[in-house]
Amino acid sequence: MERMLVMRGGALGDFVLGLPALRALREAFPRTNLEMIAPGAVLPLAAPWVDVATPMERGEVAHLFQEEQVPASLVDRYSDLDLVVLWLADGNGSVRRNFERLGARRILWAPALPQAPGVHAADHLLATLRPLGTPVEAPYSPMVPGEPARERAMDLWRLLSLGAGVPVVAVHPGSGGAWKCWRAERFAGVVDRLMASGSSVVLLQGPADDAVVGKVLSAVRGARPPVAANLAVDELAAFLSLCSVYLGNDSGVTHLAAAVGVPTVALFGPTDPAVWGPRGRRVMVLALEGDCAHCGRERAVVCAHRSCLDGIEVERVVSTLGEALLGGCDRP
């Protein structure tokens, strides 16, 4: 096999959960030229396993999703591929048909979401590779950020005056949807407890997190923690790898923290950790079980009581973070 192409859609968390399958594919075909098309914001995370990285936003890529004549530039670039792996929504089959027209010898497609109940999203994508004879389980291996990203992260670390011999706890109070978030005042309570006990805390803020981070800062009673805002994804990965422990909701940042190997405490409510839980060697998921637990987005956005998240108390989170700092979540 000489040439293969992987297309992967989705946001940060989805992309991170697909990395074990990408690594398995790379290891199965180490000498094959592998190109990946994915959203540009997350694409740098694939660097260790791909030869060519193409942003999904590149203009000509849009033609692959349309029922029309494929432009000559794509014919020249993607004709006669040995293997095309599609990990994205392609309900009407347009992408598959276009690669068939381009002469792809083999096409594997998996819908973006697991189709069977209780199947983890990472295992769902790994199973896609079974027809290739690729192992459907990938042993956990921490993501290692590149040196340029690590240098930028260290510069920010020093700028924020972090470390200095005390544990540093990274806290991300946001997510892709407010319906998945623990309350801001609860995060503030954890921040106060951690800083009072001598730990350093840094809040992580993405482009959509201004409001929730502002609420946390307003609710903090003690000293305000510093904020690391709008880091590029590879810099964020490197920054997380420097931290002693991480706390967050079901979010892409939480998946990234687990992937780089930092002890991770993840708060789950409406989403099911059996399907969407972060994968890593040092992960602890806090979630309540009950009649309405893991109800999903449609019910969660109209939920009036939020008991699945509100039932997670500040004391329990602080205690779990303490276990993590002592190595209590170093579990396979």
C-alpha positions as CSV (number, residue, x, y, z in Angstrom):
1,M,0.0,0.0,0.0
2,E,1.5,3.3,-1.1
3,R,-1.1,6.1,-0.4
4,M,-4.0,6.4,2.0
5,L,-6.2,9.3,3.1
6,V,-8.1,9.8,6.4
7,M,-10.9,12.3,6.8
8,R,-12.1,13.1,10.3
9,G,-14.7,15.6,11.3
10,G,-15.8,16.8,14.7
11,A,-14.6,19.1,17.5
12,L,-11.6,18.7,19.8
13,G,-13.1,15.9,22.0
14,D,-14.2,13.9,19.0
15,F,-10.8,14.3,17.4
16,V,-8.9,13.2,20.5
17,L,-11.0,10.1,20.9
18,G,-10.1,9.2,17.3
19,L,-6.4,9.4,17.8
20,P,-6.0,5.8,19.1
21,A,-7.5,4.6,15.8
22,L,-5.2,6.9,13.8
23,R,-2.2,5.6,15.7
24,A,-3.3,2.0,15.1
25,L,-3.6,2.7,11.4
26,R,-0.2,4.4,11.2
27,E,1.4,1.4,13.1
28,A,-0.3,-1.1,10.8
29,F,1.1,0.7,7.7
30,P,4.3,2.5,8.8
31,R,5.7,3.0,5.3
32,T,2.5,4.2,3.6
33,N,2.1,7.9,2.8
34,L,-0.8,9.0,5.0
35,E,-2.7,12.3,4.4
36,M,-5.3,13.5,6.9
37,I,-8.1,16.0,6.2
38,A,-9.6,17.4,9.4
39,P,-10.6,20.7,11.0
40,G,-7.5,23.0,11.0
41,A,-7.9,23.9,14.7
42,V,-7.3,20.3,15.8
43,L,-5.2,19.0,13.0
44,P,-1.8,19.7,14.7
45,L,-2.6,16.9,17.2
46,A,-2.3,14.4,14.4
47,A,1.3,15.4,13.5
48,P,3.1,12.4,14.9
49,W,1.1,10.0,12.7
50,V,0.5,11.8,9.4
51,D,2.8,12.7,6.5
52,V,0.5,15.4,5.0
53,A,-2.0,17.5,7.0
54,T,-4.8,19.2,5.1
55,P,-7.3,21.6,6.8
56,M,-10.9,20.7,6.2
57,E,-11.5,24.4,5.6
58,R,-9.4,24.4,2.5
59,G,-11.7,25.5,-0.3
60,E,-11.4,22.6,-2.7
61,V,-12.2,20.1,0.1
62,A,-15.8,21.2,0.1
63,H,-16.2,19.7,-3.4
64,L,-15.8,16.2,-1.8
65,F,-19.1,16.7,0.0
66,Q,-21.1,17.7,-3.0
67,E,-22.7,15.8,-5.9
68,E,-21.0,17.6,-8.7
69,Q,-18.0,17.3,-11.0
70,V,-14.9,16.9,-9.0
71,P,-12.4,19.7,-9.9
72,A,-9.2,18.8,-11.7
73,S,-7.1,19.8,-8.7
74,L,-8.7,17.0,-6.7
75,V,-8.4,14.5,-9.5
76,D,-4.7,15.2,-9.7
77,R,-4.3,14.9,-6.0
78,Y,-6.6,12.1,-5.0
79,S,-6.8,9.7,-7.9
80,D,-5.8,6.1,-7.3
81,L,-5.7,6.2,-3.6
82,D,-5.1,2.7,-2.1
83,L,-7.2,3.3,1.0
84,V,-9.6,6.0,2.1
85,V,-10.9,6.0,5.7
86,L,-13.8,8.3,6.4
87,W,-14.6,9.0,10.1
88,L,-17.3,11.6,9.6
89,A,-20.9,12.2,8.9
90,D,-21.7,11.1,5.3
91,G,-25.3,10.2,5.5
92,N,-26.1,10.6,1.8
93,G,-22.9,9.0,0.7
94,S,-21.6,11.9,-1.3
95,V,-18.1,11.7,0.0
96,R,-17.9,8.0,-0.6
97,R,-19.2,8.3,-4.2
98,N,-16.7,11.0,-5.0
99,F,-13.8,8.9,-3.8
100,E,-15.2,6.0,-5.9
101,R,-15.2,8.3,-8.9
102,L,-11.6,9.3,-8.1
103,G,-10.6,5.6,-8.2
104,A,-10.0,4.8,-4.6
105,R,-9.3,1.1,-4.3
106,R,-10.8,0.7,-0.9
107,I,-13.0,2.9,1.2
108,L,-13.9,2.4,4.9
109,W,-16.5,4.6,6.4
110,A,-17.8,4.9,10.0
111,P,-20.6,7.2,11.1
112,A,-19.4,10.0,13.4
113,L,-21.3,8.5,16.5
114,P,-21.3,4.9,17.9
115,Q,-24.4,3.1,16.6
116,A,-24.6,0.4,19.4
117,P,-25.5,1.4,23.0
118,G,-22.6,1.4,25.5
119,V,-19.9,1.3,22.8
120,H,-17.2,3.8,23.6
121,A,-16.5,6.3,20.8
122,A,-12.8,5.4,20.6
123,D,-13.6,1.7,20.3
124,H,-16.2,2.5,17.6
125,L,-13.5,4.0,15.4
126,L,-11.0,1.3,16.2
127,A,-13.5,-1.4,15.1
128,T,-13.7,0.3,11.7
129,L,-10.2,-1.0,11.0
130,R,-11.0,-4.6,11.7
131,P,-11.3,-5.4,8.0
132,L,-7.7,-4.4,7.5
133,G,-6.5,-6.8,10.1
134,T,-5.6,-4.0,12.4
135,P,-5.8,-4.6,16.2
136,V,-9.1,-3.2,17.5
137,E,-7.6,-2.3,20.8
138,A,-4.9,0.3,21.1
139,P,-2.8,0.3,24.3
140,Y,-2.8,3.7,26.0
141,S,0.2,5.8,25.2
142,P,0.4,9.4,26.3
143,M,0.5,12.1,23.7
144,V,3.9,13.9,23.6
145,P,3.7,17.5,22.6
146,G,6.3,18.8,20.2
147,E,9.2,20.9,21.4
148,P,8.0,24.2,19.8
149,A,4.6,23.9,21.5
150,R,6.3,22.9,24.7
151,E,8.6,26.0,24.6
152,R,5.6,28.3,24.1
153,A,3.8,26.6,27.0
154,M,6.8,27.1,29.2
155,D,6.9,30.8,28.4
156,L,3.3,31.1,29.4
157,W,3.9,29.1,32.5
158,R,6.6,31.5,33.6
159,L,4.5,34.5,32.6
160,L,1.6,33.3,34.9
161,S,4.1,32.6,37.7
162,L,3.0,29.0,38.1
163,G,4.8,26.2,39.8
164,A,7.5,27.4,42.3
165,G,7.4,24.1,44.2
166,V,3.6,23.8,44.7
167,P,1.1,21.6,42.8
168,V,-0.6,23.3,39.8
169,V,-4.3,22.4,39.2
170,A,-5.7,23.3,35.8
171,V,-9.4,24.0,35.8
172,H,-11.6,24.2,32.7
173,P,-15.2,25.2,33.7
174,G,-16.5,25.2,30.1
175,S,-17.5,22.7,27.5
176,G,-19.2,22.5,24.1
177,G,-22.6,23.1,25.7
178,A,-23.8,24.7,29.0
179,W,-26.0,21.6,29.5
180,K,-22.9,19.6,30.3
181,C,-21.3,22.0,32.8
182,W,-21.1,21.9,36.5
183,R,-22.2,25.2,38.0
184,A,-19.6,28.1,38.0
185,E,-20.0,28.8,41.7
186,R,-19.1,25.1,42.4
187,F,-15.9,25.5,40.4
188,A,-15.2,28.7,42.4
189,G,-15.7,26.8,45.6
190,V,-13.1,24.2,44.5
191,V,-10.7,26.9,43.5
192,D,-11.0,28.6,46.9
193,R,-10.4,25.3,48.7
194,L,-7.4,24.4,46.5
195,M,-5.7,27.8,46.9
196,A,-6.3,27.9,50.6
197,S,-4.6,24.5,50.9
198,G,-1.5,25.8,49.1
199,S,-2.0,24.6,45.6
200,S,-1.8,26.9,42.6
201,V,-4.8,27.1,40.2
202,V,-4.9,28.2,36.6
203,L,-8.2,28.6,34.8
204,L,-8.3,27.5,31.1
205,Q,-10.4,29.6,28.8
206,G,-11.3,28.8,25.2
207,P,-13.0,31.1,22.6
208,A,-16.5,30.2,23.9
209,D,-15.6,30.3,27.6
210,D,-15.5,34.0,28.4
211,A,-18.8,34.0,30.2
212,V,-18.3,30.9,32.4
213,V,-14.8,31.9,33.3
214,G,-16.0,35.3,34.2
215,K,-18.7,33.8,36.5
216,V,-16.1,31.6,38.2
217,L,-13.8,34.6,38.8
218,S,-16.7,36.6,40.2
219,A,-17.7,33.9,42.6
220,V,-14.2,33.2,43.9
221,R,-13.9,34.6,47.5
222,G,-10.1,34.5,47.8
223,A,-7.3,35.5,45.5
224,R,-8.2,35.2,41.8
225,P,-6.3,32.6,39.9
226,P,-4.6,33.4,36.6
227,V,-6.3,32.6,33.3
228,A,-4.6,30.9,30.3
229,A,-6.8,32.0,27.4
230,N,-7.2,30.9,23.8
231,L,-4.2,28.7,23.5
232,A,-3.6,26.9,20.1
233,V,-4.4,23.2,20.5
234,D,-0.8,22.0,20.5
235,E,0.2,24.7,23.0
236,L,-2.7,23.7,25.2
237,A,-1.6,20.1,25.1
238,A,1.9,21.1,26.1
239,F,0.6,23.4,28.9
240,L,-1.7,20.6,30.3
241,S,1.3,18.2,30.4
242,L,3.0,20.6,32.8
243,C,0.2,20.6,35.3
244,S,-0.1,18.4,38.4
245,V,-3.8,17.6,38.0
246,Y,-6.7,18.7,35.8
247,L,-10.4,19.3,36.6
248,G,-13.2,19.8,34.0
249,N,-16.5,18.9,32.5
250,D,-17.2,16.5,29.6
251,S,-15.3,18.7,27.1
252,G,-12.6,18.5,24.5
253,V,-10.1,20.0,26.9
254,T,-10.8,17.2,29.4
255,H,-10.1,14.6,26.7
256,L,-6.9,16.4,25.8
257,A,-5.8,16.5,29.4
258,A,-6.3,12.7,29.7
259,A,-4.5,12.1,26.4
260,V,-1.4,13.9,27.5
261,G,-1.3,11.9,30.7
262,V,-2.0,14.5,33.4
263,P,-4.1,13.1,36.2
264,T,-7.7,14.0,35.2
265,V,-10.9,14.4,37.2
266,A,-13.9,14.6,34.8
267,L,-17.4,15.6,35.8
268,F,-20.2,13.9,33.9
269,G,-23.9,14.3,34.0
270,P,-26.2,14.1,30.9
271,T,-23.5,12.4,28.8
272,D,-22.6,8.7,29.4
273,P,-19.0,8.2,30.4
274,A,-19.2,4.6,29.1
275,V,-19.4,6.2,25.6
276,W,-17.8,9.5,26.0
277,G,-15.5,9.2,29.0
278,P,-11.9,10.4,28.5
279,R,-9.3,7.7,27.9
280,G,-6.1,7.8,29.8
281,R,-4.1,5.9,32.4
282,R,-4.8,8.5,35.2
283,V,-8.5,9.4,34.9
284,M,-11.3,9.5,37.4
285,V,-14.8,10.2,36.3
286,L,-17.3,11.6,38.8
287,A,-20.9,10.9,37.9
288,L,-24.1,10.1,39.7
289,E,-26.2,7.1,38.7
290,G,-30.0,7.2,38.8
291,D,-33.2,7.3,36.7
292,C,-32.2,10.4,34.8
293,A,-28.5,10.0,34.6
294,H,-26.9,10.2,31.2
295,C,-30.2,11.3,29.6
296,G,-28.5,12.9,26.6
297,R,-28.6,16.4,25.0
298,E,-32.3,16.6,24.0
299,R,-33.5,16.0,27.6
300,A,-30.7,17.9,29.3
301,V,-31.2,21.2,27.5
302,V,-34.7,21.4,28.9
303,C,-34.0,19.9,32.3
304,A,-35.3,22.0,35.2
305,H,-33.4,20.3,38.1
306,R,-29.9,19.3,36.8
307,S,-29.7,16.8,39.6
308,C,-27.1,14.6,37.8
309,L,-24.6,17.5,38.0
310,D,-25.8,19.3,41.0
311,G,-25.6,16.1,43.0
312,I,-21.8,16.2,42.7
313,E,-20.7,18.1,45.7
314,V,-17.7,20.4,46.1
315,E,-16.3,18.3,48.9
316,R,-16.3,15.2,46.8
317,V,-14.5,17.0,43.9
318,V,-11.8,18.4,46.3
319,S,-11.3,15.0,47.9
320,T,-10.9,13.4,44.5
321,L,-8.4,16.0,43.3
322,G,-6.5,15.3,46.5
323,E,-6.4,11.6,45.6
324,A,-5.2,12.5,42.1
325,L,-2.4,14.6,43.5
326,L,-1.3,11.7,45.7
327,G,-1.4,9.3,42.7
328,G,-4.9,7.9,43.6
329,C,-6.1,7.9,40.0
330,D,-3.0,6.2,38.5
331,R,-5.2,3.3,37.3
332,P,-5.2,1.4,34.1
